[in-house]
Amino acid sequence: MQGSRITALGHYQPKRVLTNDGLSTMVDTSDEWIRRRTGISTRRIAAPDESVTDMAAAAAGKALAASGLDPSDIGLITVATCTAIDRCPSTAAQVAARLGLPNPVAFDLNNGCAGFCTALACADHTLRAGAARHALVIGAEKMSDVTDWTDRRSCVLLGDGAGAAVLSAAGNDGIGPVVWGSDSSRSDAVRLVDDWHPRFTQEGQTVFRWASGELPAIAREACERVGLAPADLAGVVTHQANLRIIDAVVRQLDLSETVVIGDDVVESGNTSVASVPLALSKLMEREDLPSGAPVLLLAFGGGLSWAGQVVTWP
């Protein structure tokens, strides 16, 4: 079986910036309160008429252009999301139509905030099996649609955006074996409560304790599967849930002093499934990671699900 690797990235964020001070006019909170508990300073909010499909297509279009491929080269497109309104046709099918992809297999994947890393593994497995040569993997969310703007515990966290990656079959492995799973006993820890108008809710302390207690072992296993130790990593991009969670996890990994830690949550907030590709695309765009660098991707979310793998940038 051949391997696969990420050959291009792209991301999109809405124009509107909502600051902590702006939030303080909407709900009982303050810049100091938000920064101390979450590390977030700003987040992007989509326009009322801006959809998950719009953002997914914008990010995917940038990744496709950067790859140099023709739309007809893409054999698989998948969109990881839990906030898309349309169930059929899928968001992936709509994005394929917008980008002029003639006949890819197209499907959406809902695994909460772990969705992008899950979709990346599914696409990698497809390319390894020879069922396609090139794939588009997208994470896109409009969290503002499911935000309870009266709940200061959750509304301060959330933002909108999308990130995308082009995968291509390769003779060597640029995407390591995935470590994934779920803890069904905590399936209600992060969820959308569907009462005709879904609302995001989570058990914050449960999520923090689980993430800080379980994710380091998952991260080490993902490294072991490619023959590396965490100290060998050049970068770590986790789900951008909360800066306190990110800090709690990376402190336990014995990383080198030069490792680059994705902290896009500070300026983008928690964009759910979009957070990993969004943060990774920004790091690559700024050239913060050297060529050939091993980067750990690690995400967790509703389910309570997780997925992670080490990727190597060309």
DOSEDREN-654383 format. One record per residue (C-alpha): residue in one letter; x, y, z. Coordinates in Angstrom, 3 decimals. Example, Ala and Ser with C-alpha at 12.3 -4.5 7.8 and 13.67 -1.06 7.14 Angstrom:
2
("A",(12.300,-4.500,7.800)),
("S",(13.670,-1.060,7.140)),
REM end
This chain:
314
("M",(0.000,0.000,0.000)),
("Q",(1.201,3.493,-0.851)),
("G",(1.251,6.371,1.589)),
("S",(-0.202,9.860,1.398)),
("R",(0.753,13.363,2.438)),
("I",(-0.664,16.842,2.767)),
("T",(0.429,18.854,-0.255)),
("A",(-1.467,22.125,0.295)),
("L",(-3.493,23.974,2.912)),
("G",(-5.968,26.822,2.929)),
("H",(-8.173,28.610,5.441)),
("Y",(-10.963,31.149,5.650)),
("Q",(-12.328,33.370,8.408)),
("P",(-15.271,35.790,8.315)),
("K",(-14.568,39.518,8.302)),
("R",(-16.353,40.428,11.539)),
("V",(-14.095,40.443,14.597)),
("L",(-15.834,40.174,17.971)),
("T",(-13.573,41.301,20.810)),
("N",(-13.919,40.497,24.479)),
("D",(-14.921,44.090,25.124)),
("G",(-17.593,43.712,22.467)),
("L",(-18.904,40.608,24.217)),
("S",(-19.048,42.493,27.517)),
("T",(-21.807,44.670,26.022)),
("M",(-23.858,41.554,25.258)),
("V",(-23.428,39.444,28.390)),
("D",(-22.079,39.851,31.929)),
("T",(-18.360,39.339,31.316)),
("S",(-15.108,41.244,30.836)),
("D",(-11.885,41.053,28.864)),
("E",(-9.963,40.113,32.015)),
("W",(-12.436,37.339,32.944)),
("I",(-12.328,35.782,29.467)),
("R",(-8.548,35.952,29.065)),
("R",(-7.895,34.480,32.505)),
("R",(-10.215,31.512,31.993)),
("T",(-9.783,30.795,28.282)),
("G",(-6.850,32.783,26.845)),
("I",(-9.132,34.088,24.075)),
("S",(-8.969,37.732,23.009)),
("T",(-11.022,37.784,19.788)),
("R",(-13.113,35.529,17.593)),
("R",(-14.584,35.786,14.051)),
("I",(-18.333,35.754,13.502)),
("A",(-19.911,34.922,10.139)),
("A",(-22.483,37.180,8.536)),
("P",(-26.128,36.035,8.844)),
("D",(-26.185,35.001,5.178)),
("E",(-22.753,33.314,5.300)),
("S",(-23.099,29.545,5.487)),
("V",(-20.902,26.607,6.420)),
("T",(-20.775,25.784,2.707)),
("D",(-19.577,29.308,1.881)),
("M",(-16.698,29.083,4.348)),
("A",(-15.806,25.505,3.411)),
("A",(-15.682,26.400,-0.283)),
("A",(-13.489,29.438,0.360)),
("A",(-10.927,27.452,2.361)),
("A",(-10.990,24.503,-0.040)),
("G",(-10.609,26.775,-3.050)),
("K",(-7.424,28.243,-1.595)),
("A",(-6.007,24.801,-0.824)),
("L",(-6.849,23.499,-4.292)),
("A",(-5.243,26.518,-5.959)),
("A",(-2.114,26.125,-3.831)),
("S",(-1.853,22.438,-4.761)),
("G",(-1.596,23.161,-8.484)),
("L",(-4.039,20.345,-9.205)),
("D",(-6.915,20.457,-11.633)),
("P",(-10.385,20.090,-10.119)),
("S",(-10.786,16.858,-12.068)),
("D",(-7.850,15.370,-10.136)),
("I",(-9.775,15.299,-6.854)),
("G",(-11.290,11.873,-6.318)),
("L",(-12.637,12.405,-2.795)),
("I",(-13.967,15.412,-0.915)),
("T",(-15.176,15.312,2.670)),
("V",(-16.346,18.077,4.982)),
("A",(-16.130,17.586,8.728)),
("T",(-18.771,19.706,10.447)),
("C",(-21.475,19.560,13.093)),
("T",(-23.173,22.897,12.300)),
("A",(-24.167,22.529,8.643)),
("I",(-27.893,23.058,8.198)),
("D",(-28.246,21.095,4.951)),
("R",(-28.397,17.344,5.353)),
("C",(-28.879,16.465,1.694)),
("P",(-27.143,17.267,-0.523)),
("S",(-24.128,17.160,1.730)),
("T",(-21.932,20.191,2.285)),
("A",(-19.147,18.268,0.523)),
("A",(-21.306,17.796,-2.570)),
("Q",(-22.159,21.507,-2.607)),
("V",(-18.498,22.488,-2.275)),
("A",(-17.578,20.073,-5.064)),
("A",(-20.125,21.763,-7.337)),
("R",(-18.781,25.234,-6.518)),
("L",(-15.189,24.205,-7.201)),
("G",(-16.034,22.359,-10.391)),
("L",(-14.978,18.904,-9.203)),
("P",(-16.608,16.671,-11.824)),
("N",(-17.166,13.308,-10.114)),
("P",(-15.574,12.851,-6.668)),
("V",(-17.032,10.758,-3.903)),
("A",(-18.439,13.415,-1.562)),
("F",(-19.645,13.065,2.008)),
("D",(-19.890,14.933,5.314)),
("L",(-18.477,13.601,8.563)),
("N",(-19.700,14.522,12.036)),
("N",(-17.362,13.597,14.858)),
("G",(-17.570,16.858,16.777)),
("C",(-14.355,18.788,17.248)),
("A",(-12.340,15.640,16.444)),
("G",(-13.867,15.614,12.959)),
("F",(-11.007,17.023,10.899)),
("C",(-8.403,14.591,12.227)),
("T",(-10.939,11.777,11.762)),
("A",(-11.665,12.865,8.174)),
("L",(-7.946,13.220,7.482)),
("A",(-7.424,9.596,8.527)),
("C",(-10.349,8.410,6.389)),
("A",(-8.945,10.217,3.345)),
("D",(-5.449,8.879,4.059)),
("H",(-6.817,5.326,4.219)),
("T",(-8.679,5.858,0.939)),
("L",(-5.526,7.019,-0.837)),
("R",(-3.470,4.215,0.677)),
("A",(-5.965,1.698,-0.672)),
("G",(-5.700,3.199,-4.139)),
("A",(-9.368,4.240,-4.306)),
("A",(-8.340,7.825,-5.159)),
("R",(-5.147,9.714,-5.951)),
("H",(-6.014,13.098,-4.475)),
("A",(-8.463,14.222,-1.784)),
("L",(-9.822,17.423,-0.262)),
("V",(-10.405,17.355,3.499)),
("I",(-12.220,20.320,5.013)),
("G",(-13.232,21.346,8.510)),
("A",(-15.851,24.107,8.653)),
("E",(-18.122,25.431,11.381)),
("K",(-20.561,28.259,11.973)),
("M",(-20.603,28.014,15.747)),
("S",(-22.340,31.389,16.045)),
("D",(-25.504,29.663,14.757)),
("V",(-25.562,27.350,17.778)),
("T",(-24.282,29.769,20.432)),
("D",(-26.410,30.747,23.427)),
("W",(-25.439,34.408,23.623)),
("T",(-26.923,34.651,27.131)),
("D",(-24.594,31.976,28.565)),
("R",(-21.274,33.611,29.411)),
("R",(-19.622,30.270,30.097)),
("S",(-19.953,29.155,26.468)),
("C",(-20.547,32.221,24.292)),
("V",(-17.107,33.639,25.103)),
("L",(-15.483,30.550,23.595)),
("L",(-16.931,30.161,20.132)),
("G",(-16.045,31.436,16.666)),
("D",(-16.550,30.643,12.984)),
("G",(-14.175,29.584,10.211)),
("A",(-12.862,26.847,7.962)),
("G",(-9.621,25.099,7.078)),
("A",(-8.790,22.658,4.300)),
("A",(-6.064,20.299,3.195)),
("V",(-5.265,18.613,-0.113)),
("L",(-3.910,15.075,0.255)),
("S",(-2.051,13.265,-2.495)),
("A",(-0.874,9.682,-2.776)),
("A",(2.855,9.409,-2.146)),
("G",(5.540,6.768,-2.071)),
("N",(6.430,7.683,1.496)),
("D",(4.249,8.322,4.513)),
("G",(3.523,11.978,5.229)),
("I",(0.574,11.066,7.448)),
("G",(1.201,8.728,10.334)),
("P",(-1.161,6.068,11.695)),
("V",(-4.184,7.557,13.413)),
("V",(-4.950,7.069,17.100)),
("W",(-8.688,7.445,17.499)),
("G",(-11.602,6.356,19.619)),
("S",(-14.349,7.551,21.920)),
("D",(-15.494,7.314,25.521)),
("S",(-19.218,6.676,25.269)),
("S",(-19.641,7.023,29.034)),
("R",(-18.975,10.752,28.536)),
("S",(-20.973,11.155,25.337)),
("D",(-22.964,14.064,26.791)),
("A",(-19.932,16.094,27.910)),
("V",(-19.937,18.172,24.699)),
("R",(-23.120,18.333,22.665)),
("L",(-25.637,20.302,20.656)),
("V",(-28.982,20.323,22.451)),
("D",(-31.582,20.055,19.681)),
("D",(-34.830,21.797,20.613)),
("W",(-35.634,22.957,17.060)),
("H",(-32.839,25.512,17.421)),
("P",(-29.697,23.627,18.491)),
("R",(-27.505,25.180,21.172)),
("F",(-23.921,24.311,22.092)),
("T",(-23.404,23.158,25.660)),
("Q",(-20.634,21.376,27.516)),
("E",(-19.625,20.214,30.958)),
("G",(-16.527,22.394,31.208)),
("Q",(-14.842,20.742,34.188)),
("T",(-15.489,17.253,32.825)),
("V",(-13.928,18.191,29.496)),
("F",(-10.925,19.880,31.132)),
("R",(-10.211,16.926,33.432)),
("W",(-10.605,14.404,30.622)),
("A",(-8.452,16.343,28.147)),
("S",(-5.630,17.109,30.570)),
("G",(-5.689,13.559,31.934)),
("E",(-6.112,11.481,28.749)),
("L",(-4.749,13.462,25.788)),
("P",(-1.039,13.276,26.734)),
("A",(-1.103,9.468,26.511)),
("I",(-2.932,9.636,23.161)),
("A",(-0.327,12.128,21.906)),
("R",(2.544,9.870,22.969)),
("E",(0.941,6.874,21.250)),
("A",(0.576,8.824,17.984)),
("C",(4.286,9.651,18.176)),
("E",(5.260,6.074,18.970)),
("R",(3.409,4.818,15.893)),
("V",(5.804,6.770,13.657)),
("G",(8.877,5.929,15.734)),
("L",(9.226,9.341,17.384)),
("A",(9.221,10.720,20.890)),
("P",(7.355,13.952,21.670)),
("A",(10.744,15.650,22.018)),
("D",(11.333,14.973,18.294)),
("L",(8.309,17.015,17.228)),
("A",(8.728,20.403,15.581)),
("G",(5.107,21.397,16.150)),
("V",(1.946,20.517,18.044)),
("V",(-1.501,21.599,16.863)),
("T",(-4.299,20.504,19.150)),
("H",(-7.991,21.316,19.005)),
("Q",(-8.183,24.983,19.921)),
("A",(-10.735,24.547,22.688)),
("N",(-9.205,26.679,25.376)),
("L",(-5.657,27.903,25.990)),
("R",(-5.688,26.416,29.501)),
("I",(-6.372,22.949,28.065)),
("I",(-3.639,23.331,25.436)),
("D",(-1.125,24.409,28.079)),
("A",(-2.125,21.580,30.436)),
("V",(-1.592,18.976,27.700)),
("V",(1.699,20.206,26.226)),
("R",(3.285,20.640,29.689)),
("Q",(3.101,16.874,30.114)),
("L",(4.778,15.932,26.825)),
("D",(8.441,16.813,27.520)),
("L",(8.660,18.790,24.294)),
("S",(11.806,20.523,23.088)),
("E",(12.240,24.224,23.770)),
("T",(11.975,25.011,20.059)),
("V",(8.669,23.245,19.406)),
("V",(5.942,25.422,17.849)),
("I",(2.615,25.228,19.666)),
("G",(-0.552,26.176,17.793)),
("D",(-2.367,28.851,19.786)),
("D",(-4.797,30.238,17.220)),
("V",(-7.520,30.041,19.883)),
("V",(-6.250,33.391,21.155)),
("E",(-7.389,35.248,18.050)),
("S",(-9.970,32.854,16.574)),
("G",(-11.679,31.331,19.602)),
("N",(-12.925,27.753,19.569)),
("T",(-13.965,27.005,15.984)),
("S",(-14.715,23.355,16.754)),
("V",(-13.794,21.042,13.871)),
("A",(-12.236,23.932,11.926)),
("S",(-9.711,24.736,14.630)),
("V",(-6.959,22.230,13.761)),
("P",(-6.775,22.925,9.986)),
("L",(-7.218,26.650,10.600)),
("A",(-4.322,26.776,13.065)),
("L",(-2.133,24.491,10.919)),
("S",(-2.762,26.512,7.755)),
("K",(-1.800,29.735,9.524)),
("L",(1.424,28.237,10.863)),
("M",(2.378,27.026,7.386)),
("E",(1.428,30.334,5.779)),
("R",(3.721,32.180,8.210)),
("E",(6.440,29.570,7.610)),
("D",(6.670,28.929,11.339)),
("L",(7.366,25.237,10.702)),
("P",(10.418,24.047,8.731)),
("S",(10.130,21.796,5.693)),
("G",(9.941,18.119,6.584)),
("A",(9.012,18.894,10.181)),
("P",(6.935,16.319,12.083)),
("V",(3.799,17.938,13.499)),
("L",(1.359,16.316,15.896)),
("L",(-2.318,16.950,15.164)),
("L",(-4.610,16.138,18.073)),
("A",(-8.322,16.787,18.495)),
("F",(-11.164,15.842,20.802)),
("G",(-14.825,16.701,21.090)),
("G",(-18.405,15.510,21.273)),
("G",(-18.812,11.822,21.664)),
("L",(-16.477,12.074,23.697)),
("S",(-14.267,11.384,20.699)),
("W",(-10.619,11.856,19.855)),
("A",(-8.300,11.464,16.880)),
("G",(-4.695,12.367,16.254)),
("Q",(-1.751,11.657,13.975)),
("V",(1.729,12.919,13.183)),
("V",(2.013,14.584,9.791)),
("T",(5.137,15.660,7.960)),
("W",(5.038,18.818,5.889)),
("P",(6.864,18.515,2.508)),
REM end
